Amino acid sequence: MARAKKTLPNKPFDATTKILVETNPKEWLEFLGFQATEYELVSADLSTVTTDADRIIKVKKPKPFVLHQEFQASHERRFPDRCLRYNVLTEEKHKIPVHTAAILLRRSVDPKGKFTGYLERKDAEGNIYLTFKYQVIRLWEIPVEAIFAGGLALLPLALLSDISATTPETVVREMEARLEQSSVPQESQNLLMTSAFILAGLTYEAETIERLFQGVRQMKESSTYQLILKEGRAEGVVQGEAVGQVQGAQNFLLLIGGGRFGVPNAEITQRVQAINSIETLEAIGKRLLVAESWAELLATPQ
């Protein structure tokens, strides 16, 4: 099984996981062990520190609380500290209890198992004055059967889970079959399979990914995916910095934007490719979940 050799940044994986949570928040609540009869996806903007948490679901019934999900694709020594910061800021904003779930997307995020779900703060004398408890999900330890037993919004995680009892080829075909048997619109099917394609870049080599998804109907019918392949930029989506951060960010906007707003025409494609600032591309990318059209997305102040 060919595994990815390079350490990849969280982008474009961050935005992909955020879109998956938006697809069906209830399925993510259930995956993390919660039941809710009334809930809403709320803004993750914690503007007091000019930053965003990954995804926040506000549960209203039966008991009010906020589920804060933080997806992590690369190693970050102080990642638990960031989770604590977001947890505190989220509680301050919503005034109800906050549960933080850290979803680790691959083994290299925590190779030594140091993220225990507990973070302690000690004073100068070594006395503990604060204990923060958070949930840790190591995706590579979750049996793929558990992913398939969940909702469709979880399907793109299947290749990142424990597939030791099967093969990547079988997993992809099962994903394809489940989507074909579902009642979700074709555009949603294409978006979910394309998300799986992107996330697979965390674990597999580009050549392996292209082979795994070759012939998958949802990929054939994803116009944006075909556009990227035609222009020879698929590797830029999978490997990010391998062909340059700017080009990778441009490709990601075209891919995910195509899943949300429809395949970009020549004018839209040219406008995106004309943006050479990584900061501007990231600012636009942050609006992928709130914009309603290509026009609104590209109207983001630059």
C-alpha positions as a printed Julia matrix, in Angstrom:
302×3 Matrix{Float64}:
   0.0    0.0     0.0
   1.64   3.22   -1.15
   1.69   5.8     1.62
   2.3    9.51    1.28
   5.91  10.34    2.11
   5.7   14.09    2.47
   4.42  16.04    5.44
   1.5   18.05    4.12
   0.01  21.23    5.58
  -3.57  21.22    6.85
  -4.77  23.04    3.73
  -6.68  22.0     1.65
  -7.77  19.36    4.14
  -9.12  21.88    6.69
 -11.71  23.33    4.36
 -12.67  19.86    3.11
 -13.47  18.58    6.6
 -15.43  21.73    7.38
 -17.59  21.11    4.32
 -18.18  17.51    5.42
 -19.5   18.68    8.81
 -21.75  21.18    7.03
 -23.12  18.35    4.86
 -24.87  16.7     7.81
 -24.12  17.96   11.38
 -26.4   15.32   12.93
 -24.29  12.48   11.55
 -21.19  14.01   13.09
 -22.92  14.41   16.45
 -23.84  10.72   16.37
 -20.33   9.69   15.28
 -18.93  11.41   18.38
 -21.49   9.82   20.68
 -24.14  12.51   21.04
 -27.88  12.54   20.4
 -29.7   15.75   19.57
 -33.3   16.54   18.66
 -32.63  20.19   17.88
 -29.34  21.68   16.76
 -27.77  24.19   14.37
 -24.43  24.76   12.7
 -23.14  28.1    13.94
 -20.31  30.39   12.93
 -16.89  29.25   14.09
 -15.56  32.8    13.91
 -13.86  33.65   17.21
 -13.05  37.17   16.13
 -11.77  38.26   19.52
  -8.48  36.66   18.51
  -8.97  36.95   14.74
  -9.15  33.22   14.23
 -11.53  30.39   13.44
 -12.14  27.07   15.1
 -12.83  24.25   12.66
 -16.54  23.52   13.11
 -19.08  24.32   15.82
 -22.49  22.69   16.25
 -24.87  24.19   18.8
 -27.18  21.59   20.33
 -30.39  23.08   21.71
 -32.24  19.94   22.84
 -32.37  17.79   24.87
 -29.54  19.51   26.79
 -27.9   22.68   25.46
 -24.19  22.46   24.71
 -21.75  23.25   21.91
 -19.77  20.6    20.05
 -16.46  22.04   18.9
 -14.68  19.83   16.34
 -11.03  20.41   15.56
  -9.59  18.4    12.66
  -5.82  18.05   12.55
  -3.76  16.83    9.6
  -0.22  17.79   10.63
   1.86  17.6    13.79
   1.58  20.6    16.07
   3.22  20.32   19.48
   0.85  22.76   21.17
  -2.29  21.52   19.45
  -4.04  20.72   22.79
  -3.31  24.29   23.92
  -5.05  25.61   20.82
  -8.02  23.34   21.52
  -8.21  24.79   25.03
  -8.08  28.34   23.69
 -10.88  27.67   21.21
 -12.92  25.9    23.88
 -12.72  28.86   26.25
 -13.48  31.4    23.53
 -16.43  29.33   22.29
 -17.87  29.09   25.81
 -17.47  32.84   26.23
 -19.34  33.45   22.98
 -22.24  31.02   23.48
 -22.51  30.94   27.31
 -23.18  27.18   27.46
 -20.93  24.13   28.04
 -18.51  23.25   25.25
 -17.28  19.77   24.32
 -14.11  19.71   22.23
 -13.43  16.76   19.93
  -9.94  16.58   18.41
 -10.13  14.47   15.25
  -6.63  13.39   14.23
  -6.6   12.51   10.55
  -3.34  10.52   10.38
  -0.77   8.9    12.65
   1.95  11.52   12.07
  -0.21  14.1    13.85
   0.55  12.35   17.16
   3.21   9.68   16.51
   4.06   9.2    20.2
   0.51   9.28   21.55
   1.05  12.41   23.62
  -2.42  13.82   23.03
  -4.17  12.08   25.91
  -7.4   14.06   26.1
  -6.18  15.87   29.21
  -4.25  19.13   29.43
  -3.0   20.46   32.74
  -1.73  23.88   33.69
   0.63  24.21   36.66
   1.74  27.19   38.68
   5.34  28.08   39.55
   5.28  25.59   42.45
   4.09  22.76   40.24
   0.53  22.72   41.55
  -2.22  21.98   39.01
  -4.6   24.92   38.77
  -6.45  23.99   35.57
  -7.44  20.71   33.91
  -8.91  20.66   30.41
 -10.57  17.48   29.15
 -11.17  16.93   25.45
 -12.13  13.98   23.25
  -9.46  12.44   21.02
 -10.41  10.52   17.87
  -7.49   8.8    16.16
  -9.06   8.12   12.81
  -6.57   5.42   11.8
  -7.76   3.38   14.81
 -11.44   3.54   13.85
 -12.52   0.37   11.95
 -13.73   1.23    8.48
 -16.93  -0.68    9.31
 -17.72   2.02   11.89
 -17.35   4.69    9.21
 -19.65   2.83    6.84
 -22.15   2.33    9.67
 -22.42   6.1    10.03
 -23.99   8.59    7.68
 -22.88   9.58    4.2
 -21.1   12.67    5.53
 -18.52  10.35    7.08
 -17.77   8.37    3.9
 -14.83  10.55    2.77
 -12.98   9.51    5.94
 -13.08   5.8     5.05
  -9.63   5.6     3.45
  -8.1    7.28    6.51
  -9.61   4.75    8.93
  -8.38   1.27    9.86
  -8.74  -0.76    6.66
  -6.39  -3.57    7.7
  -9.15  -6.14    7.17
  -9.81  -5.05    3.59
  -8.14  -3.15    0.72
  -8.23   0.47   -0.45
  -9.79  -0.67   -3.74
 -12.63  -2.4    -1.89
 -13.2    0.65    0.3
 -13.52   2.98   -2.7
 -15.94   0.63   -4.45
 -18.04   0.39   -1.28
 -18.14   4.19   -1.06
 -19.24   4.37   -4.69
 -21.97   1.76   -4.12
 -23.31   3.45   -1.0
 -23.59   6.78   -2.78
 -25.31   5.2    -5.78
 -27.85   3.53   -3.49
 -28.54   6.76   -1.6
 -31.19   9.34   -2.36
 -28.88  12.35   -2.17
 -28.58  14.58   -5.27
 -25.89  13.79   -7.8
 -24.02  17.02   -7.01
 -23.79  15.97   -3.35
 -22.54  12.53   -4.36
 -19.85  14.13   -6.52
 -18.82  16.48   -3.7
 -18.52  13.65   -1.16
 -16.44  11.47   -3.48
 -14.26  14.41   -4.47
 -13.72  15.14   -0.76
 -12.58  11.53   -0.31
 -10.16  12.04   -3.2
  -8.67  15.12   -1.52
  -8.41  13.58    1.96
  -6.75  10.46    0.54
  -3.75  12.71   -0.11
  -3.0   12.53    3.6
  -2.17   8.83    3.37
  -1.54   7.75   -0.22
   0.72   8.76   -3.08
  -0.81  10.75   -5.93
  -0.41   7.9    -8.42
  -2.17   5.48   -6.06
  -5.04   7.89   -5.53
  -5.6    8.38   -9.23
  -5.63   4.6    -9.7
  -8.07   4.03   -6.82
 -10.58   6.57   -8.1
 -10.21   5.73  -11.78
 -13.57   4.72  -13.18
 -15.59   5.89  -10.17
 -18.83   7.28  -11.57
 -19.08  10.2    -9.16
 -15.6   11.3   -10.23
 -16.44  10.95  -13.91
 -19.47  13.17  -13.4
 -17.6   15.76  -11.35
 -17.01  18.41  -13.99
 -14.59  20.33  -11.81
 -12.53  17.22  -11.14
 -12.37  16.49  -14.86
 -11.36  20.1   -15.53
  -8.46  19.8   -13.12
  -7.31  16.51  -14.61
  -7.52  17.97  -18.1
  -5.32  20.89  -17.14
  -2.82  18.59  -15.42
  -3.33  19.99  -11.95
  -4.73  17.02  -10.0
  -1.37  16.42   -8.37
  -1.41  20.0    -7.13
  -4.67  19.32   -5.3
  -3.42  16.1    -3.74
   0.1   17.17   -2.84
  -0.46  20.87   -2.1
   2.96  22.46   -1.92
   4.53  19.99   -4.37
   3.57  22.28   -7.27
   3.46  25.5    -5.31
   1.16  26.84   -2.62
  -0.51  29.36   -4.89
  -1.38  26.87   -7.62
  -2.57  24.35   -5.04
  -4.85  26.95   -3.45
  -6.22  27.96   -6.85
  -6.96  24.32   -7.69
  -8.69  23.8    -4.37
 -10.98  26.81   -4.88
 -11.94  25.53   -8.33
 -12.55  22.01   -7.04
 -14.61  22.73   -3.91
 -16.27  25.78   -5.42
 -17.34  23.61   -8.34
 -19.0   21.2    -5.95
 -20.94  24.01   -4.28
 -21.72  26.46   -7.06
 -21.38  24.43  -10.25
 -18.48  23.94  -12.64
 -16.65  27.26  -13.16
 -16.8   28.71  -16.65
 -13.73  30.05  -18.45
 -14.14  33.53  -16.95
 -14.33  32.24  -13.36
 -11.37  29.92  -13.93
  -9.29  32.79  -15.33
 -10.22  35.04  -12.4
  -9.13  32.43   -9.87
  -5.9   31.69  -11.72
  -5.13  35.4   -11.85
  -4.98  35.6    -8.05
  -1.33  35.09   -7.1
  -1.49  36.02   -3.43
  -1.71  33.02   -1.08
  -3.2   35.28    1.61
  -5.98  36.39   -0.73
  -6.69  32.84   -1.84
  -6.93  31.69    1.78
  -9.25  34.6     2.63
 -11.53  33.58   -0.24
 -11.3   29.93    0.79
 -12.62  30.77    4.26
 -15.82  32.0     2.63
 -16.51  28.77    0.76
 -18.98  27.68    3.43
 -20.96  30.93    3.58
 -20.96  32.2    -0.02
 -23.94  31.26   -2.18
 -22.43  31.68   -5.65
 -19.18  32.14   -7.55
 -19.95  35.86   -7.83
 -20.39  36.21   -4.07
 -17.29  34.13   -3.34
 -15.02  36.13   -5.64
 -16.47  39.4    -4.36
 -14.59  38.73   -1.1
 -12.5   41.84   -0.33
  -9.0   41.27   -1.62
